[in-house]
Amino acid sequence: MLIICISANSFADTYNWTCSSTQASKKDEVFTLDLNGIDWTITHNVQKGSRYSVRDGNTPISLVFGSNNAPISTLSFVTDYFKGMIINKVSIKAKRHSKANTTVATKINGTEIGVAKEINATFQEISFENLSEEVTVENGFEILFTNTSKETKSNGGVYISSIEVEYVNASAGPATPVYEINPENPEVIIGEVIDFPEISPSNLTYSFQTDDNEVIELNTIDKTIKGLKIGEATINFTTAPVEGQYLAGSGSFKVSVLGKNPQISFENPSIYGKVNTGVVWQQVTITDPQDNPGTVTYTSSDPETVTVDATTGVIKPADVKKAGVVTITGTIAANGDYAEGTASYQIVVVDPNEKIEPGTTVFDFTTNNPYGMTTQNGGGSFEPKIKSIAGENETVTLTFGGKYRSYNTSNAPYHLRLQKGATLKIAVPEGYKITKVGITGSDILGTYDPASGNVSESDNEDPDGGTFSYVWIPQNETDKVSEILYTSPSGSSAEPTQIKKINVMWDAINSDQKSAQLTFTPNVNGIYVNEIAEINVANNPNNRIITYSIPALTEDDYDIEEKDGKLHILVSKPGSYTLEARSVAGDGFRDGFAIMRLNVYRHLMVSADNAPLEKDEVNTGSKTFITINVPENAYLYYKIENSSAPAPTADEITDNENQLPGYELYEDGIEIPAKTSGTLNFYIANYGYKSPIRKIALSFETGVTDIDANTEDGVVRLFDLNGRQINGEPEKGVYIRIQNGKASKVLVK
């Protein structure tokens, strides 16, 4: 975690400290803080209750002084570390609260050097250069933040992300400068101008020149570089000596000149086609360059489904061969001052001879980079590439307009974000109709064209569990809607639409088939890897024939058997999966579909007195301390079970949906008293679902020697750990089993 970094350049050496992590929440007005091995005395004049702390919800992570109701008046960082040094430059990355009026200044030997600078309400880098004027630090170095806001309860805090101090040893001789160039290899597009890269040490006098004047144009007065021709150029520089500090030096860096980006596009991001009927094919539109563009070629992502003429982009009816989804890409070759460029559109092909069956397509935006998008977590950039996507069953398409992106922050995990006025078109092919759209997310307050009909309570039920945030249904049962356009609100107070999932249900036009009504109860289950688990079959009120599968796994990774009204499942890979139940349409019913989240857990590592267990048994001849590695974001509950353990009372039964009666929450370990017999039972749970209970046998050597094991009659005899023979059904616990002259220890569960 980056909090504060101190970097240094010495005449003799270059020192680089690794940024250390400091997590704190203090109310002390004066205290010492160790930052990367340097002690700073920090004083802050604040109202009662103010504190400093680390905030990781900011970008970047910051050390924060003050709070909403406790603004700082002054904040001082002082250190004697730089005594005997000459400080050349200080760079501070910080921001203030919105209502504060905050400045920052530097002091050497108690005297302010340079002019105090204002801090903005957004993160910025504030630099103080040429501080030293060859003044040696004798009585300390100080960084002082001051807030002059007059409001009693203003947001007067300050966020500090980094402090960088560049200094030299006053007693050392001149050193050869070591240059740092940022960026090391700058890029510029033909015709555009960029600034010189930043080069340190910053207190040197630099002279620049290049021999590649056909590729770039240098302006050494304004310190800018203009791209003239595609290629690479070298810029050389020299630095004059600085008395007592630096010798003369030289260096260089390379600049890449890139071609301009051509502007090409297709009119429609997504279209439908039919097998052997064809498609309304498209050619690229070139808006830049308008003269002498490069050669355009076309390719298909799946020529076995759709073939495209590489030169013209033409797609003949015979080129549309089978149902599926393909992407047609147009590529314009680099030419003159322009680089290569591409654009694409999507074709969803349906087979008109196949019977249209009702179904559901789910679009899930709760993962990183969904559907080829680039997930972003801030800033003002939006999705540059993906204009349209098709669902897994190659029927429904989503087409986007305006500003949109896949988005993820700590406050709003992965979702599709539609900015103000952005559009989302949901479409199905000819011969299909949309029967329902269920959207999960927040701020889904835009308009729909056509508008939705009246939604009943049952329409809000999400097949994945829970309820939809918004549901669209046709206004009339006879409506044949094949496209729905959602427009995000655009008012001044509107918020972006945040979509996690979209469920689109469709049917054939004029279909009167009934729902199969398949469901799972519960719809979440936990099992252990490589162990057969027994769970409920899907609820099937209409007696449809059901098949079960886990699509994310291969057939070799799992086994499902329906037996005695239960599903017996074995999964060989840990993870979180979707168990699907499907029935085929027929007899007046639609395709049936139900899903269950299946959490497959690894066996947890259990240790006794820090030694990992190889078997699920522990010798409790002496007091034993059990530790268990609990997965992140989960809880573990346990109990010690033996014949003498009392049943839980009503007071011990909790309302916690994760906690079973008689079980305790695991924290740092479990102490097992000496000579405990029975079992240690435990399970992991989170969000209302639980793993199977795992049992660890607890037993100890009793020294029993009077059990006669010399029997060869094949009869099984059980003895307790005190040597008493058990007649009848044994209770839960550990016993000694004798058969045919052989003794073994057994656990009765």
Number of C-alpha atoms within 10 A of each C-alpha: 13 16 22 23 19 20 18 16 20 19 20 13 12 11 11 12 13 13 17 15 14 17 13 14 14 13 17 15 16 13 12 15 15 11 17 18 13 14 15 19 15 19 17 25 16 22 17 11 13 22 22 21 18 21 17 14 11 13 12 18 18 24 24 21 25 26 22 13 16 20 30 27 19 17 22 19 18 19 17 16 14 20 18 17 20 24 27 21 19 20 16 21 20 24 23 24 21 14 17 24 20 25 18 20 19 23 17 23 15 13 10 16 17 14 11 16 15 17 24 19 17 13 18 13 14 19 15 18 16 16 20 18 10 14 15 20 21 15 14 17 22 22 19 19 22 23 21 13 17 11 11 11 14 19 21 29 29 29 25 20 25 20 19 16 18 19 21 25 20 20 13 13 14 20 19 15 21 15 14 14 16 12 13 14 13 17 17 21 21 23 15 13 18 14 14 18 17 12 15 15 18 15 13 18 13 14 12 16 16 15 11 14 14 12 20 27 18 20 15 13 6 9 12 14 22 19 27 21 21 21 16 16 21 18 17 15 16 16 17 14 17 14 9 14 20 20 15 15 17 16 15 15 15 14 21 20 23 21 22 22 17 23 17 18 19 17 11 14 20 21 19 20 25 22 21 15 14 18 21 12 17 18 19 23 13 16 12 14 17 9 8 9 17 18 12 20 19 22 19 21 15 14 15 13 18 30 23 22 14 15 12 14 21 17 18 17 17 12 20 26 20 16 19 23 23 21 18 24 23 27 19 23 17 18 16 14 17 22 18 16 18 19 18 26 24 22 27 26 25 22 17 15 8 8 9 16 17 23 19 22 19 17 22 18 23 17 16 17 15 16 16 12 20 16 20 18 16 11 6 7 11 20 18 11 12 16 19 22 23 24 18 14 12 19 23 25 25 21 19 22 16 16 17 23 22 27 27 19 12 10 7 11 15 24 26 25 24 27 22 21 19 20 22 19 17 21 25 24 20 14 14 22 23 28 22 18 24 22 23 20 17 17 15 20 16 18 14 16 11 15 14 17 13 12 15 10 7 8 17 18 15 16 18 17 15 10 17 20 18 18 22 22 22 20 14 10 10 9 14 17 18 18 18 20 18 21 23 26 22 14 9 7 7 15 19 21 23 24 24 20 19 21 20 24 19 24 22 19 20 13 14 11 17 15 15 23 19 22 21 22 13 14 19 19 21 19 24 23 19 18 14 15 18 18 17 15 20 26 14 16 10 11 11 19 12 16 14 20 17 20 11 11 14 10 12 8 13 16 17 18 12 15 10 8 11 14 19 18 17 20 24 16 16 15 13 14 17 19 20 19 22 19 21 16 19 13 9 11 18 21 20 23 23 21 24 22 18 19 21 22 20 15 14 14 12 19 18 20 13 12 10 13 15 10 9 13 16 22 17 20 16 12 14 20 15 20 20 19 13 16 13 6 8 12 18 22 20 21 20 21 23 18 13 10 11 9 10 11 9 9 7 13 13 13 9 9 12 19 23 17 16 19 20 15 14 18 12 10 13 17 13 19 13 14 16 21 25 23 26 22 16 21 22 24 19 14 11 11 16 23 18 16 14 16 20 18 24 24 24 16 11 12 9 11 9 9 14 10 15 12 14 11 9 10 9 10 17 23 18 17 19 15 17 14 15 14 9 7 7 15 12 15 21 25 26 20 18 22 17 14 12 11 16 10 14 14 18 12 14
